[in-house]
Every structure is written in structure tokens, then in C-alpha cells.
Amino acid sequence: MSQKGLVDIESVIRSIRGHRVILDVDLAGIYGVKTSALNQAVKRNADKFPEDFMFRLTREEFAALISQYVTSNKGRGGRHKQPNVFSEHGAVMAANVLRSSEAVRMSIFVVRAFIKMRELLSGRKELAEQLAALEKKLTERLDVHEVAIVDILQRIMTIIDPPPPPPVPPKPRIGF
């Protein structure tokens, strides 16, 4: 499989419930089997798929998925059941229960795609932490500079618009 295949796999990895997952239809396509065959194999081996390996989407999640990714529409002959989604470990387990050489071969690319995405996300986390530290440092410096700037601005305003002179006391009258 080419690098393009790896990119294609990355494009079907989604974030649902805070987990990186692949829809059953996408995983079946990658493994070269029908979605129904994949789900049937999973059903026959349910004990091998704990919730951190695979879970079924709720109606709300499925509706959001349809609107976000324009997946099949029930009104046009699409799915009637919410799809199963597979984590990285669930995708590997699915390849094992399918017992297809193509599925086992492709599972390597699926794992690599998950790993690449994990690396990208961890890099973003480190970058976010560095940016937060920099922001804190700049804010501390700005507090010090802000006081100086406010003082300078007040002095400039005094020069531009000086306060009115104090009232001059009346001169004493000369004479009687």
C-alpha cells in the first residue's frame, strides 16, 4: 500500500466521545469486506470487543455524523441502525476475527494511521502548553509595562491639556 493509502485511512479516523475511531463502513472498506460481514464477525466474537475497542453510536451521534460528514441518508436507502465504531485496538481485533489475509495486511496501515494521528495531537498539546507559558510570561511583562505606559500617557495628557491654573487671589486695593 502506498503513502496515499495511509492518508486515505487517516481521513476516515474521526473523534467521537473523545476517542479516535473508524466507522464500521470505513473499516469494512479498508479490509475489503462488506459492512454486514464485519458486523456479523464482531457479533459472533462479542467477548473480544470491550467498549474501549468498539461501541455503537447513539442516535444523536449518528444524526450529527450524517450532517457533518454527509454519510448515507436513511431516506435514500441508507443505514437504519447506528454504526459501530472501532478504536485502534478494535480495528486490529476486527482484522483478527475476519481471518482474511487482506484484513490482517491492512490492519498494519490502520495502526500506523492511528499512531501518526496520535503523534500529531501530542505535538499540538505540547505546542499549546508552550503557548500558554509564553502568554503568561508576556502578561506578567505587560503588567509591568502597562503601569509605565499609563504613567507616560498621563504625563502626555497633562502636557497636551494642562490643568487650569490655580485661581489668582484678588489684588489688594491700593488706597482708601
Residue, then its C-alpha position, 0 to 999 in steps of 0.5 A: m500500500s502506498q503513502k496515499g493509502l495511509v492518508d486515505i485511512e487517516s481521513v476516515i479516523r474521526s473523534i467521537r466521545g473523545h476517542r479516535v475511531i473508524l466507522d464500521v463502513d470505513l473499516a469494512g472498506i479498508y479490509g475489503v469486506k462488506t459492512s454486514a460481514l464485519n458486523q456479523a464477525v464482531k457479533r459472533n466474537a462479542d467477548k473480544f470487543p470491550e467498549d474501549f475497542m468498539f461501541r455503537l453510536t447513539r442516535e444523536e451521534f449518528a444524526a450529527l455524523i450524517s450532517q457533518y460528514v454527509t454519510s448515507n441518508k436513511g431516506r435514500g436507502g441508507r443505514h437504519k441502525q447506528p454504526n459501530v465504531f472501532s478504536e485502534h485496538g478494535a480495528v486490529m481485533a476486527a482484522n483478527v476475527l475476519r481471518s482474511s489475509e487482506a484484513v490482517r495486511m491492512s490492519i498494519f496501515v490502520v495502526r500506523a494511521f492511528i499512531k501518526m494521528r496520535e503523534l500529531l495531537s501530542g505535538r499540538k498539546e505540547l505546542a499549546e502548553q508552550l503557548a500558554a507559558l509564553e502568554k503568561k510570561l508576556t502578561e506578567r511583562l505587560d503588567v509591568h509595562e502597562v503601569a509605565i505606559v499609563d504613567i507616560l500617557q498621563r504625563i502626555m495628557t497633562i502636557i497636551d491639556p494642562p490643568p487650569p491654573p490655580p485661581v489668582p487671589p484678588k489684588p489688594r486695593i491700593g488706597f482708601 
